[in-house]
Amino acid sequence: MIIRSLKDMAGTGREVHAPTFVSRRMLLGKDGMGFSFHDTILYEGTETNIWYKNHLEGVYCVEGEGEVESLDDGKVYKIGPGTMYALDRHDRHILRAITDLRMVCVFTPPLTGGEVHDEDGSYPLLEGEQAT
């Protein structure tokens, strides 16, 4: 059994900071679960251009208000507590945080921990990973 808390992530390699968010990576590939599990806060007033071409992601909003815009069709969806969205087609999108937005996310294949978005807005596949 694996037990971790957010306070366990502070100041470790499992807490990844970026200009638009902080992500606490509670489960990673090395934990052997087949997915990774993240608690992420997107900062108020920011937008993040994302394209997970190598990963699938499920996202659940815990608190805050925002929106996700599909870059494939231009549709904009409101995000708030209790809303889930899944990027089941490697969807290109923009995630906007109207207020601080706390999201719980799962990725497959699992992240290893230190990934940051590249110029496409994706995470690279690391050695040993296979794209979904």
VODOLUM-752909 format. One record per atom (N, C-alpha, C): residue number from 1; residue in three letters; atom name; z negated, y, x negated. Coordinates in steps of 0.05 Angstrom, whole numbers, plus 5000, padded with zeros to 4 digits. Layout:
<pts>
PT:seq:type:atom:z:y:x
PT:NUM:ALA:CA:Z:Y:X
...
</pts>
This chain:
<pts>
PT:seq:type:atom:z:y:x
PT:1:MET:N:5000:4976:4983
PT:1:MET:CA:5000:5000:5000
PT:1:MET:C:5000:5025:4982
PT:2:ILE:N:5015:5044:4990
PT:2:ILE:CA:5017:5070:4975
PT:2:ILE:C:5004:5091:4993
PT:3:ILE:N:4985:5105:4981
PT:3:ILE:CA:4971:5127:4995
PT:3:ILE:C:4974:5152:4977
PT:4:ARG:N:4985:5174:4988
PT:4:ARG:CA:4987:5199:4974
PT:4:ARG:C:4982:5222:4993
PT:5:SER:N:4974:5245:4982
PT:5:SER:CA:4970:5269:4999
PT:5:SER:C:4986:5292:4986
PT:6:LEU:N:4991:5312:5001
PT:6:LEU:CA:5005:5336:4991
PT:6:LEU:C:4991:5347:4966
PT:7:LYS:N:4964:5347:4967
PT:7:LYS:CA:4950:5359:4944
PT:7:LYS:C:4955:5342:4918
PT:8:ASP:N:4961:5316:4921
PT:8:ASP:CA:4968:5299:4898
PT:8:ASP:C:4994:5308:4885
PT:9:MET:N:5012:5321:4900
PT:9:MET:CA:5038:5329:4890
PT:9:MET:C:5037:5355:4873
PT:10:ALA:N:5018:5372:4879
PT:10:ALA:CA:5017:5399:4867
PT:10:ALA:C:5017:5397:4836
PT:11:GLY:N:5035:5412:4824
PT:11:GLY:CA:5036:5414:4795
PT:11:GLY:C:5047:5389:4781
PT:12:THR:N:5057:5370:4796
PT:12:THR:CA:5068:5346:4783
PT:12:THR:C:5099:5346:4785
PT:13:GLY:N:5112:5326:4773
PT:13:GLY:CA:5140:5324:4774
PT:13:GLY:C:5150:5317:4802
PT:14:ARG:N:5132:5311:4820
PT:14:ARG:CA:5139:5305:4848
PT:14:ARG:C:5141:5331:4865
PT:15:GLU:N:5133:5353:4854
PT:15:GLU:CA:5136:5379:4867
PT:15:GLU:C:5158:5395:4854
PT:16:VAL:N:5181:5398:4869
PT:16:VAL:CA:5205:5410:4858
PT:16:VAL:C:5209:5437:4871
PT:17:HIS:N:5211:5458:4855
PT:17:HIS:CA:5215:5485:4864
PT:17:HIS:C:5244:5493:4861
PT:18:ALA:N:5255:5507:4881
PT:18:ALA:CA:5282:5518:4880
PT:18:ALA:C:5280:5547:4891
PT:19:PRO:N:5300:5563:4888
PT:19:PRO:CA:5299:5590:4898
PT:19:PRO:C:5293:5592:4928
PT:20:THR:N:5303:5572:4944
PT:20:THR:CA:5300:5574:4973
PT:20:THR:C:5279:5555:4985
PT:21:PHE:N:5267:5537:4969
PT:21:PHE:CA:5249:5518:4979
PT:21:PHE:C:5231:5506:4958
PT:22:VAL:N:5210:5492:4967
PT:22:VAL:CA:5193:5475:4951
PT:22:VAL:C:5193:5448:4965
PT:23:SER:N:5198:5427:4949
PT:23:SER:CA:5199:5400:4960
PT:23:SER:C:5178:5382:4946
PT:24:ARG:N:5161:5370:4963
PT:24:ARG:CA:5141:5351:4952
PT:24:ARG:C:5151:5323:4958
PT:25:ARG:N:5157:5308:4937
PT:25:ARG:CA:5171:5283:4940
PT:25:ARG:C:5151:5260:4939
PT:26:MET:N:5142:5253:4963
PT:26:MET:CA:5120:5234:4965
PT:26:MET:C:5127:5205:4960
PT:27:LEU:N:5151:5198:4966
PT:27:LEU:CA:5162:5171:4958
PT:27:LEU:C:5188:5175:4944
PT:28:LEU:N:5192:5161:4922
PT:28:LEU:CA:5216:5162:4906
PT:28:LEU:C:5227:5134:4902
PT:29:GLY:N:5251:5133:4891
PT:29:GLY:CA:5264:5107:4886
PT:29:GLY:C:5246:5088:4871
PT:30:LYS:N:5231:5098:4851
PT:30:LYS:CA:5214:5080:4835
PT:30:LYS:C:5191:5068:4852
PT:31:ASP:N:5186:5078:4876
PT:31:ASP:CA:5165:5067:4893
PT:31:ASP:C:5175:5041:4908
PT:32:GLY:N:5201:5036:4906
PT:32:GLY:CA:5212:5011:4916
PT:32:GLY:C:5215:5008:4946
PT:33:MET:N:5216:5030:4961
PT:33:MET:CA:5217:5029:4990
PT:33:MET:C:5246:5029:5001
PT:34:GLY:N:5265:5035:4984
PT:34:GLY:CA:5293:5036:4993
PT:34:GLY:C:5301:5063:5004
PT:35:PHE:N:5283:5082:5005
PT:35:PHE:CA:5288:5110:5014
PT:35:PHE:C:5268:5127:5000
PT:36:SER:N:5273:5153:5000
PT:36:SER:CA:5253:5172:4991
PT:36:SER:C:5244:5189:5014
PT:37:PHE:N:5219:5200:5012
PT:37:PHE:CA:5206:5214:5033
PT:37:PHE:C:5195:5240:5022
PT:38:HIS:N:5202:5263:5035
PT:38:HIS:CA:5196:5289:5025
PT:38:HIS:C:5184:5307:5046
PT:39:ASP:N:5165:5324:5037
PT:39:ASP:CA:5154:5346:5054
PT:39:ASP:C:5164:5371:5041
PT:40:THR:N:5181:5386:5055
PT:40:THR:CA:5195:5409:5044
PT:40:THR:C:5190:5434:5060
PT:41:ILE:N:5185:5456:5046
PT:41:ILE:CA:5182:5482:5059
PT:41:ILE:C:5205:5499:5050
PT:42:LEU:N:5222:5508:5069
PT:42:LEU:CA:5243:5527:5064
PT:42:LEU:C:5232:5555:5069
PT:43:TYR:N:5237:5573:5051
PT:43:TYR:CA:5225:5600:5053
PT:43:TYR:C:5239:5618:5073
PT:44:GLU:N:5222:5632:5088
PT:44:GLU:CA:5232:5651:5108
PT:44:GLU:C:5254:5669:5098
PT:45:GLY:N:5275:5672:5114
PT:45:GLY:CA:5297:5689:5107
PT:45:GLY:C:5318:5678:5088
PT:46:THR:N:5315:5653:5080
PT:46:THR:CA:5334:5641:5062
PT:46:THR:C:5354:5624:5076
PT:47:GLU:N:5376:5618:5062
PT:47:GLU:CA:5395:5598:5072
PT:47:GLU:C:5403:5582:5048
PT:48:THR:N:5407:5556:5054
PT:48:THR:CA:5415:5537:5033
PT:48:THR:C:5440:5523:5042
PT:49:ASN:N:5460:5524:5025
PT:49:ASN:CA:5486:5511:5029
PT:49:ASN:C:5483:5482:5019
PT:50:ILE:N:5487:5462:5036
PT:50:ILE:CA:5481:5435:5029
PT:50:ILE:C:5505:5416:5036
PT:51:TRP:N:5510:5398:5018
PT:51:TRP:CA:5530:5377:5023
PT:51:TRP:C:5521:5352:5008
PT:52:TYR:N:5507:5334:5022
PT:52:TYR:CA:5498:5309:5009
PT:52:TYR:C:5520:5289:5010
PT:53:LYS:N:5539:5291:4992
PT:53:LYS:CA:5562:5273:4991
PT:53:LYS:C:5555:5246:4981
PT:54:ASN:N:5531:5243:4968
PT:54:ASN:CA:5523:5217:4957
PT:54:ASN:C:5499:5205:4972
PT:55:HIS:N:5488:5219:4991
PT:55:HIS:CA:5464:5210:5004
PT:55:HIS:C:5466:5215:5034
PT:56:LEU:N:5451:5200:5050
PT:56:LEU:CA:5447:5205:5078
PT:56:LEU:C:5418:5216:5080
PT:57:GLU:N:5414:5234:5100
PT:57:GLU:CA:5388:5247:5103
PT:57:GLU:C:5381:5249:5132
PT:58:GLY:N:5356:5243:5138
PT:58:GLY:CA:5344:5249:5164
PT:58:GLY:C:5323:5270:5161
PT:59:VAL:N:5322:5290:5179
PT:59:VAL:CA:5305:5313:5176
PT:59:VAL:C:5290:5317:5202
PT:60:TYR:N:5264:5321:5200
PT:60:TYR:CA:5247:5326:5224
PT:60:TYR:C:5231:5352:5219
PT:61:CYS:N:5233:5371:5237
PT:61:CYS:CA:5219:5397:5235
PT:61:CYS:C:5191:5394:5245
PT:62:VAL:N:5172:5401:5228
PT:62:VAL:CA:5144:5400:5234
PT:62:VAL:C:5134:5428:5244
PT:63:GLU:N:5143:5449:5230
PT:63:GLU:CA:5135:5476:5239
PT:63:GLU:C:5156:5496:5229
PT:64:GLY:N:5156:5519:5244
PT:64:GLY:CA:5174:5541:5237
PT:64:GLY:C:5199:5541:5255
PT:65:GLU:N:5216:5561:5250
PT:65:GLU:CA:5240:5564:5265
PT:65:GLU:C:5263:5568:5246
PT:66:GLY:N:5286:5556:5253
PT:66:GLY:CA:5310:5559:5236
PT:66:GLY:C:5334:5550:5251
PT:67:GLU:N:5356:5546:5236
PT:67:GLU:CA:5380:5536:5248
PT:67:GLU:C:5396:5521:5226
PT:68:VAL:N:5412:5502:5236
PT:68:VAL:CA:5430:5488:5218
PT:68:VAL:C:5458:5493:5229
PT:69:GLU:N:5476:5501:5211
PT:69:GLU:CA:5504:5506:5218
PT:69:GLU:C:5522:5484:5206
PT:70:SER:N:5537:5471:5222
PT:70:SER:CA:5557:5451:5213
PT:70:SER:C:5581:5466:5202
PT:71:LEU:N:5588:5461:5177
PT:71:LEU:CA:5611:5475:5165
PT:71:LEU:C:5637:5461:5173
PT:72:ASP:N:5635:5437:5185
PT:72:ASP:CA:5659:5424:5194
PT:72:ASP:C:5670:5436:5220
PT:73:ASP:N:5652:5444:5238
PT:73:ASP:CA:5662:5454:5264
PT:73:ASP:C:5650:5481:5271
PT:74:GLY:N:5632:5492:5254
PT:74:GLY:CA:5621:5519:5260
PT:74:GLY:C:5599:5519:5280
PT:75:LYS:N:5591:5497:5291
PT:75:LYS:CA:5569:5496:5311
PT:75:LYS:C:5543:5502:5297
PT:76:VAL:N:5526:5517:5312
PT:76:VAL:CA:5499:5525:5302
PT:76:VAL:C:5479:5513:5320
PT:77:TYR:N:5459:5499:5309
PT:77:TYR:CA:5438:5486:5324
PT:77:TYR:C:5411:5498:5317
PT:78:LYS:N:5396:5505:5337
PT:78:LYS:CA:5369:5516:5333
PT:78:LYS:C:5350:5493:5324
PT:79:ILE:N:5333:5499:5305
PT:79:ILE:CA:5314:5480:5294
PT:79:ILE:C:5286:5491:5299
PT:80:GLY:N:5268:5475:5310
PT:80:GLY:CA:5240:5482:5314
PT:80:GLY:C:5223:5457:5314
PT:81:PRO:N:5197:5460:5317
PT:81:PRO:CA:5179:5437:5316
PT:81:PRO:C:5188:5416:5336
PT:82:GLY:N:5190:5391:5327
PT:82:GLY:CA:5198:5369:5344
PT:82:GLY:C:5228:5363:5343
PT:83:THR:N:5243:5379:5329
PT:83:THR:CA:5272:5375:5327
PT:83:THR:C:5279:5358:5303
PT:84:MET:N:5297:5338:5307
PT:84:MET:CA:5306:5321:5285
PT:84:MET:C:5336:5324:5283
PT:85:TYR:N:5347:5324:5259
PT:85:TYR:CA:5376:5321:5256
PT:85:TYR:C:5381:5301:5233
PT:86:ALA:N:5404:5287:5235
PT:86:ALA:CA:5411:5267:5215
PT:86:ALA:C:5439:5273:5205
PT:87:LEU:N:5442:5274:5179
PT:87:LEU:CA:5467:5279:5166
PT:87:LEU:C:5480:5252:5161
PT:88:ASP:N:5491:5240:5183
PT:88:ASP:CA:5501:5213:5182
PT:88:ASP:C:5530:5211:5172
PT:89:ARG:N:5543:5234:5168
PT:89:ARG:CA:5571:5234:5159
PT:89:ARG:C:5574:5251:5134
PT:90:HIS:N:5553:5253:5118
PT:90:HIS:CA:5553:5270:5094
PT:90:HIS:C:5562:5299:5101
PT:91:ASP:N:5551:5308:5124
PT:91:ASP:CA:5559:5334:5136
PT:91:ASP:C:5553:5358:5117
PT:92:ARG:N:5573:5374:5113
PT:92:ARG:CA:5569:5400:5099
PT:92:ARG:C:5555:5418:5119
PT:93:HIS:N:5534:5432:5110
PT:93:HIS:CA:5520:5449:5128
PT:93:HIS:C:5505:5471:5114
PT:94:ILE:N:5496:5491:5129
PT:94:ILE:CA:5479:5512:5119
PT:94:ILE:C:5453:5510:5135
PT:95:LEU:N:5431:5509:5121
PT:95:LEU:CA:5404:5509:5133
PT:95:LEU:C:5392:5536:5130
PT:96:ARG:N:5386:5549:5152
PT:96:ARG:CA:5374:5576:5151
PT:96:ARG:C:5345:5575:5161
PT:97:ALA:N:5327:5588:5146
PT:97:ALA:CA:5299:5589:5153
PT:97:ALA:C:5294:5617:5165
PT:98:ILE:N:5290:5619:5191
PT:98:ILE:CA:5284:5645:5203
PT:98:ILE:C:5255:5652:5197
PT:99:THR:N:5237:5633:5198
PT:99:THR:CA:5210:5635:5188
PT:99:THR:C:5207:5613:5167
PT:100:ASP:N:5184:5612:5153
PT:100:ASP:CA:5180:5589:5136
PT:100:ASP:C:5184:5564:5153
PT:101:LEU:N:5198:5545:5143
PT:101:LEU:CA:5207:5522:5158
PT:101:LEU:C:5197:5497:5143
PT:102:ARG:N:5179:5482:5156
PT:102:ARG:CA:5169:5457:5143
PT:102:ARG:C:5183:5433:5155
PT:103:MET:N:5196:5418:5137
PT:103:MET:CA:5212:5395:5145
PT:103:MET:C:5202:5370:5130
PT:104:VAL:N:5204:5348:5144
PT:104:VAL:CA:5198:5322:5132
PT:104:VAL:C:5225:5307:5131
PT:105:CYS:N:5233:5298:5108
PT:105:CYS:CA:5260:5287:5103
PT:105:CYS:C:5259:5259:5091
PT:106:VAL:N:5279:5243:5097
PT:106:VAL:CA:5282:5217:5084
PT:106:VAL:C:5311:5216:5073
PT:107:PHE:N:5314:5204:5050
PT:107:PHE:CA:5340:5202:5037
PT:107:PHE:C:5346:5173:5030
PT:108:THR:N:5371:5165:5034
PT:108:THR:CA:5380:5140:5023
PT:108:THR:C:5408:5144:5011
PT:109:PRO:N:5413:5134:4987
PT:109:PRO:CA:5394:5121:4969
PT:109:PRO:C:5371:5140:4962
PT:110:PRO:N:5348:5129:4954
PT:110:PRO:CA:5325:5146:4949
PT:110:PRO:C:5330:5164:4925
PT:111:LEU:N:5318:5188:4925
PT:111:LEU:CA:5319:5205:4902
PT:111:LEU:C:5300:5195:4881
PT:112:THR:N:5305:5203:4856
PT:112:THR:CA:5287:5194:4834
PT:112:THR:C:5265:5215:4828
PT:113:GLY:N:5269:5240:4838
PT:113:GLY:CA:5247:5259:4835
PT:113:GLY:C:5256:5286:4825
PT:114:GLY:N:5272:5288:4805
PT:114:GLY:CA:5278:5314:4793
PT:114:GLY:C:5304:5327:4802
PT:115:GLU:N:5317:5315:4821
PT:115:GLU:CA:5343:5325:4830
PT:115:GLU:C:5341:5353:4840
PT:116:VAL:N:5361:5369:4834
PT:116:VAL:CA:5365:5396:4846
PT:116:VAL:C:5394:5398:4856
PT:117:HIS:N:5399:5415:4875
PT:117:HIS:CA:5425:5418:4886
PT:117:HIS:C:5445:5427:4864
PT:118:ASP:N:5468:5415:4863
PT:118:ASP:CA:5489:5423:4845
PT:118:ASP:C:5506:5445:4858
PT:119:GLU:N:5528:5453:4845
PT:119:GLU:CA:5545:5474:4856
PT:119:GLU:C:5557:5468:4883
PT:120:ASP:N:5559:5442:4890
PT:120:ASP:CA:5569:5434:4917
PT:120:ASP:C:5547:5434:4938
PT:121:GLY:N:5522:5436:4929
PT:121:GLY:CA:5499:5434:4948
PT:121:GLY:C:5491:5405:4951
PT:122:SER:N:5498:5388:4932
PT:122:SER:CA:5491:5359:4935
PT:122:SER:C:5472:5351:4912
PT:123:TYR:N:5462:5328:4914
PT:123:TYR:CA:5447:5316:4892
PT:123:TYR:C:5465:5295:4879
PT:124:PRO:N:5465:5295:4853
PT:124:PRO:CA:5482:5275:4839
PT:124:PRO:C:5471:5247:4843
PT:125:LEU:N:5489:5228:4841
PT:125:LEU:CA:5479:5200:4839
PT:125:LEU:C:5470:5195:4811
PT:126:LEU:N:5447:5184:4808
PT:126:LEU:CA:5437:5178:4781
PT:126:LEU:C:5443:5149:4774
PT:127:GLU:N:5441:5143:4749
PT:127:GLU:CA:5447:5116:4740
PT:127:GLU:C:5433:5094:4756
PT:128:GLY:N:5448:5075:4766
PT:128:GLY:CA:5437:5053:4781
PT:128:GLY:C:5438:5058:4811
PT:129:GLU:N:5443:5082:4820
PT:129:GLU:CA:5445:5088:4849
PT:129:GLU:C:5473:5082:4859
PT:130:GLN:N:5475:5076:4884
PT:130:GLN:CA:5501:5072:4896
PT:130:GLN:C:5503:5090:4920
PT:131:ALA:N:5525:5104:4923
PT:131:ALA:CA:5529:5122:4946
PT:131:ALA:C:5529:5107:4972
PT:132:THR:N:5520:5120:4993
PT:132:THR:CA:5520:5109:5020
PT:132:THR:C:5546:5115:5034
</pts>
